[in-house]
């Protein structure tokens, strides 16, 4: 696992729109909160289960931290809810040049998203 990466969970149609636009501007939740929601590798599974449960067209987008600069801030989760720690928030759009990989997260038989082998 690479500590120089953060992850965002994006629905496939939203990612297709980002590819056409040349940047990802975020989801409706991101627009509401004023920043793009990201997770560390160790937070991504819990975020998917809590915020994207049952979403069949979900993508795990891995992003290099360095190109994001000061626009990326690690802050406490605003919703609380038993999710301790600092969460990465991007204040601005995500340039596609910062993206390392985009991986589909299918739903397993248990209804949870199936992450790639070796992912925490």
Secondary structure, DSSP 8 states (H G I E B T S, - for coil): --TTEEEEEEEHHHHHHHHHHTEE---HHHHHHTSEE-B-HHHHHHHHHHHSTT-TTEEEEEEESGGGGGGEEEEE-TT-TT--SEEEEESS-EEGGGEEEEEE--B-TTSSB---TT--
